[in-house]
Every structure is written in structure tokens, then in C-alpha cells.
Amino acid sequence: MSTDLGTAEGMESRELVHFVTQQTRFALINNILQHPEQLPSMYELEELNPSVSDATVYKHIQKLIDAGIVKEAPLDDNQRRQGYPWKFYGLTEEGREFLEEHNLLAAEETLQQIYDTISDKPDKMVKYENAPRPDAV
């Protein structure tokens, strides 16, 4: 593999698989994959993980960013709207390749179908889900 994934964490491929499949981090990766735009906001990630504290969600997203699996995708200043999120989280190209290479994306389509069946989303989550997203991810 020609990517530098995990270098921030000093991990080898095997360690990186273990790192991303840790329960909370893998849940967050799955949340990104199942999101309609594959770019959820922090609020959406927190709502999808009610058994985990907001601080824990944030900490694990930061770890995934440091490892090169996830990236922040902010809106440009001129696209930001008051009352809507402006920072989103998605897989990096290298992150997607790594997950694919280790057969960790097999359920991507199923995850999206499951997400589509969530009917009791809070109004704020529906609003955030429909918020403008950056064009180029």
C-alpha cells in the first residue's frame, strides 16, 4: 500500500485495522458511510451514538483524523448559514482505500439502507442532514 495512513499514530497496517475496528471508531466510520452524503456533522454523529458521550465522539473522530482515515470538510465562508453546521466529516481517499483493502466496506450499501429507515430522528438532525455540504470532498 502506498499511503501514509496511521503514520501520525505510528501504526502498521495490522495495528491500523485493530485501531479502526475499535467499537466506537468503527461505529463512527459506519455512521459516515451510511449518511446520505457521507459527510455527517458532529451533531449527527453524536445523535447516532447516544450511548457515547459527545466528548468521546469528538475524541475518536480526532483520532481517526490523526490516523488519516477521516478528514474534516468545512464549508467555505460564503456557503455557511446561521443555524446550520459548517464542518462535516468524511473518509479520506486513503481511508476508503484502506477500508476497502481490508474488506471493511462490505456493508456500505446495507448501512445506507438501515439509515434510510430511521424514522424518529430529531428535527434538528433532519435539518442538519439537509444542510449544505462542501462540493468537493
Long-range contacts (C-beta under 8 A, 24 or more apart in sequence): 1-97, 1-98, 1-101, 3-68, 3-94, 3-97, 3-98, 4-68, 4-94, 5-67, 5-68, 5-69, 5-94, 5-95, 5-98, 6-67, 6-68, 7-68, 8-66, 8-67, 8-68, 9-63, 9-66, 9-67, 11-67, 13-102, 16-67, 16-98, 17-102, 17-104, 19-63, 19-67, 20-64, 20-67, 20-69, 20-98, 20-99, 20-104, 21-104, 22-60, 24-49, 24-52, 24-56, 24-57, 24-60, 25-60, 25-63, 25-64, 26-104, 27-52, 28-57, 28-60, 28-61, 28-64, 28-70, 29-64, 29-69, 29-70, 29-91, 29-99, 29-104, 30-107, 30-111, 32-70, 32-89, 32-90, 32-91, 33-91, 33-105, 33-108, 33-111, 33-112, 34-108, 34-111, 34-112, 34-114, 34-115, 35-115, 35-129, 36-112, 36-115, 36-129, 37-88, 37-133, 38-90, 38-91, 38-137, 39-73, 39-88, 39-89, 39-90, 39-133, 39-134, 39-137, 40-88, 40-89, 40-129, 41-85, 41-87, 41-88, 41-89, 41-128, 41-131, 42-85, 42-87, 42-89, 43-85, 43-124, 43-125, 43-128, 44-125, 44-128, 44-129, 45-89, 47-121, 47-122, 47-125, 61-89, 64-95, 65-89, 68-92, 68-94, 68-95, 69-94, 69-95, 69-98, 69-99, 70-95, 71-95, 73-133, 73-134, 73-137, 74-134, 75-132, 75-133, 75-134, 76-134, 79-132, 79-134, 81-131, 81-132, 83-127, 84-127, 84-128, 84-131, 84-132, 85-128, 85-131, 88-133, 88-134, 90-137
